[in-house]
Amino acid sequence: MEVIESKECLWDITKKVSKDKILRRNAWRDVCAFLELNFEDMDQKNKDEITSDVMNKWSNIRDTFIKSLKTKSGQAAKVHVKSTFTVITYNFYSRL
């Protein structure tokens, strides 16, 4: 998450740089190079697949976080367990 956080164009939609497709693509490539060994040595097809997978995973994490904010006024949904309530929080809630 720190790698994505360092790439403001990937998460801060209020900034003009977030609309620059080339800058965003290069930022995603940097994230993939950090996450995947030998990323720079791979052929273009493998790079594209890995980049797509990382982008999809990030979208899933971000969307799940936003959804958790919308439920129960920012708290995670409560689950009924043996007549008591347990609060389930999103894994990365404190980091996003």
C-alpha positions as CSV (number, residue, x, y, z in Angstrom):
1,M,0.0,0.0,0.0
2,E,2.9,2.3,0.6
3,V,4.0,2.0,-3.0
4,I,0.5,3.0,-4.2
5,E,0.4,5.8,-1.6
6,S,3.6,7.2,-3.0
7,K,2.0,7.4,-6.5
8,E,-0.5,10.2,-5.9
9,C,-1.9,9.9,-9.5
10,L,-3.3,6.5,-8.6
11,W,-5.4,7.5,-5.7
12,D,-6.0,11.3,-5.4
13,I,-8.7,12.1,-8.0
14,T,-8.7,15.7,-6.9
15,K,-5.4,16.3,-8.5
16,K,-4.9,17.0,-12.2
17,V,-2.2,14.3,-12.5
18,S,-4.8,11.6,-11.8
19,K,-6.2,12.3,-15.3
20,D,-2.9,11.7,-17.1
21,K,-3.2,8.2,-18.6
22,I,0.5,7.9,-19.4
23,L,1.6,9.0,-15.9
24,R,-0.9,6.5,-14.3
25,R,0.3,3.7,-16.6
26,N,3.9,4.4,-15.7
27,A,3.0,4.5,-12.0
28,W,1.2,1.1,-12.2
29,R,4.3,-0.2,-13.9
30,D,6.4,1.1,-11.0
31,V,4.1,-0.6,-8.6
32,C,4.4,-3.9,-10.5
33,A,8.1,-3.6,-10.7
34,F,8.2,-3.3,-6.9
35,L,5.9,-6.3,-6.4
36,E,7.1,-8.7,-9.0
37,L,10.7,-9.9,-9.3
38,N,12.2,-9.5,-12.8
39,F,9.2,-7.5,-14.0
40,E,11.4,-5.4,-16.2
41,D,12.9,-8.5,-17.9
42,M,9.5,-10.0,-18.8
43,D,7.9,-9.8,-22.2
44,Q,5.2,-7.2,-22.9
45,K,2.4,-9.7,-22.7
46,N,3.4,-10.9,-19.2
47,K,3.9,-7.3,-18.1
48,D,0.4,-6.4,-19.3
49,E,-1.1,-9.4,-17.5
50,I,0.6,-8.6,-14.2
51,T,-0.3,-4.9,-14.4
52,S,-3.9,-5.8,-15.1
53,D,-4.0,-8.2,-12.1
54,V,-2.4,-5.6,-9.8
55,M,-4.8,-2.9,-11.0
56,N,-7.8,-5.2,-10.5
57,K,-6.7,-6.2,-7.0
58,W,-6.2,-2.6,-6.0
59,S,-9.7,-1.8,-7.4
60,N,-11.1,-4.6,-5.3
61,I,-9.4,-3.4,-2.1
62,R,-10.4,0.2,-2.7
63,D,-14.0,-0.6,-3.5
64,T,-14.3,-2.9,-0.5
65,F,-13.0,-0.1,1.7
66,I,-15.4,2.4,0.3
67,K,-18.3,0.0,0.8
68,S,-17.2,-0.5,4.4
69,L,-17.4,3.2,4.9
70,K,-20.9,3.4,3.6
71,T,-22.2,0.6,5.9
72,K,-23.6,1.6,9.3
73,S,-22.2,5.1,9.2
74,G,-18.6,4.1,8.6
75,Q,-18.5,1.0,10.8
76,A,-18.5,-2.5,9.4
77,A,-21.7,-4.5,9.4
78,K,-22.5,-6.4,12.5
79,V,-23.0,-10.1,12.4
80,H,-25.3,-11.9,14.9
81,V,-23.4,-14.7,16.7
82,K,-25.0,-16.6,19.6
83,S,-27.1,-13.7,20.6
84,T,-24.1,-11.3,20.7
85,F,-22.9,-8.9,18.1
86,T,-19.3,-9.0,16.7
87,V,-18.0,-6.2,14.7
88,I,-16.2,-7.3,11.6
89,T,-13.8,-4.7,10.2
90,Y,-12.2,-4.6,6.8
91,N,-8.6,-5.9,6.7
92,F,-7.0,-2.7,5.5
93,Y,-9.4,-0.3,7.1
94,S,-6.8,1.4,9.2
95,R,-4.3,1.7,6.4
96,L,-6.6,3.4,3.8
